[in-house]
Amino acid sequence: MVSSQDIEFFKNIVGSENIYSDKAHLIAYSYDATRNRFEPDLVIFPRDENDISKILKYCNEKRIPVIPRGAGSGFTGGALPSEGGIVLALEKHMNKILEIDMENMVAVVQPGVINIELQKAVEEKGLFYPPDPASQDYSTIGGNVSENAGGMRAAKYGITKDYVMAIRAVLPNGDIIRAGKRTIKDVAGYNIAGILIASEGTLAVITEITLKLIPKPKLQKTAMGIFPSVESAMNGVYKTMASGVTPVAMEFLDNLTIRAVETSYKKGLPIDAGAILIIDVDGNLEEDLDLQLSTIEKVFRENGATQFKIAKDEADAKNIWFARRNASQAITIYGNKKINEDVTVPRSKLPETLRRFGEIAEKYRLQIPCFGHAGDGNIHTNVMVDKNNPDEVERGYKAIEEIFKATIELGGTLSGEHGIGLSKAPYMKLAFSNEEMNLFRAIKKAFDPNNILNPNKMGL
Ligand SMILES: Cc1cc2nc3c(=O)[nH]c(=O)nc-3n(C[C@H](O)[C@H](O)[C@H](O)COP(=O)(O)OP(=O)(O)OC[C@H]3O[C@@H](n4cnc5c(N)ncnc54)[C@H](O)[C@@H]3O)c2cc1C
């Protein structure tokens, strides 16, 4: 699809040292965290926005697909070149923190900046960038914005979209645009930055992001509640959040997950518990944290918690968090293939959602351990199957479809954080009407009439 003449043209823009078509690069850039593979024809490392503009203009004229890529840690195939073409890899050159503006409390970054590097840089100055996806050590801010990534702290601090103030981007025809401002308020014109957030590289290549920062809270404490059933824990979640306390994080592990962690790591977890809730609270005063914890304990106990344990120190807190941080790996004891989704429901629907997922597991005779960001209504459902057993794999996918249907019926969404990409594209019709899908397609067409930018994604 990419000719030698095209390659010569790109070399003149970025230099031959920034263009690769050798097998090693094509394989390296054919994956993301889904482990599906599609090889591109070419990998280009643009040096700046002008390079991107020239490359896109040319590709638009020649109808060459272009796939923007950060770290390739996406869980839904968003950065995969499913129709070949060019992977535009932004992590190599476009990875600078351009400014930390203390007076306005904003950071301006290039898209290839790694999330944790930004967090560290602003924390050195007493500021705080809260979005902390579990992939924070390697995922990029450009990828985070394009997927609207969330993290453990979302229950209190929200997700990536809550921190994006402005974006610079290149449209598929090469035009460079600015969307948003370094202002708290901005109601002039359409919210184009809002449309670009979570657009999964289908509308424009994001080249610069202005992010809101907040003061870093001085104190943090961790606690754990143990519940007899997953429903009682889920009642505890939404009632806590409605009680006026806002924990930073409120994460859950169901019984299957607790057992898996205990089998794998022997941490002394209560294997007969229906669920565990792990919470962090933060603030600037000890008394404030103590009040938050006592309120949470009261609500937890009113909803059946049999134990409530506050971490004594940092080591104890780390130990409590160990179970959650290692849940994903531990549950592989139930099957060598994990079909995992990140559905999200209104918090008050969590008890019913978990009950229905339990029924789906029984119906299809499968193990479906669940854990995740209960405080956000975001459940990581993991349908575990034996990949060498076609019947089980088929039942697994049927179970997933029912999980999506139940989620939508309960007012929830297909994805709370991982996006749609390729893997969830077939399910878009469950969540959106024809009219809504047509509106999405019209937006795509307005930005990318020739469909060169990340084609084939999001069911468009
Ligand atoms: C172990 C693990 C844990 C994870 N935990 C979380 C979690 O807690 N929360 C969460 O939300 N996600 C999580 N993820 C998923 C993933 O890390 C996030 O979606 C992340 O935001 C992707 O960033 P990336 O830099 O890897 O982007 P990529 O995977 O490279 O790209 C993701 C999408 O963004 C597009 N894109 C990337 N950069 C740009 C750009 N500059 N302009 C336009 N489009 C662009 C790509 O085309 C693609 O569609 C996890 C992944 C792994 C492997």
The ligand as a Gaussian input file, in Angstrom:
#p B3LYP/6-31G(d) Opt

LIG

0 1
 C       -1.584000      -3.574000      32.394000
 C       -2.482000      -2.507000      31.848000
 C       -3.241000      -1.775000      32.732000
 C       -4.109000      -0.785000      32.249000
 N       -4.821000      -0.051000      33.141000
 C       -5.634000       0.918000      32.709000
 C       -6.372000       1.712000      33.643000
 O       -6.270000       1.557000      34.846000
 N       -7.179000       2.663000      33.139000
 C       -7.297000       2.878000      31.804000
 O       -8.043000       3.787000      31.425000
 N       -6.625000       2.145000      30.904000
 C       -5.787000       1.184000      31.319000
 N       -5.081000       0.434000      30.411000
 C       -5.276000       0.653000      28.971000
 C       -4.275000       1.651000      28.318000
 O       -3.071000       1.728000      29.052000
 C       -4.903000       3.029000      28.192000
 O       -5.952000       2.981000      27.245000
 C       -3.905000       4.121000      27.752000
 O       -4.560000       5.355000      27.801000
 C       -3.330000       3.905000      26.359000
 O       -2.219000       4.767000      26.201000
 P       -1.074000       4.439000      25.120000
 O       -0.107000       5.536000      25.158000
 O       -0.557000       3.075000      25.332000
 O       -1.951000       4.514000      23.798000
 P       -1.986000       3.503000      22.557000
 O       -2.389000       2.135000      23.003000
 O       -0.757000       3.635000      21.770000
 O       -3.191000       4.149000      21.730000
 C       -4.500000       4.115000      22.239000
 C       -5.410000       4.852000      21.251000
 O       -5.082000       6.240000      21.250000
 C       -4.736000       6.664000      19.935000
 N       -3.671000       7.653000      20.096000
 C       -2.536000       7.534000      20.825000
 N       -1.853000       8.688000      20.799000
 C       -2.561000       9.555000      20.042000
 C       -2.383000      10.900000      19.632000
 N       -1.332000      11.627000      20.019000
 N       -3.310000      11.474000      18.832000
 C       -4.394000      10.777000      18.442000
 N       -4.617000       9.503000      18.808000
 C       -3.712000       8.902000      19.589000
 C       -4.355000       5.401000      19.189000
 O       -4.577000       5.535000      17.795000
 C       -5.280000       4.378000      19.822000
 O       -6.544000       4.425000      19.217000
 C       -4.201000      -0.552000      30.857000
 C       -3.408000      -1.284000      29.970000
 C       -2.556000      -2.254000      30.456000
 C       -1.717000      -3.027000      29.494000

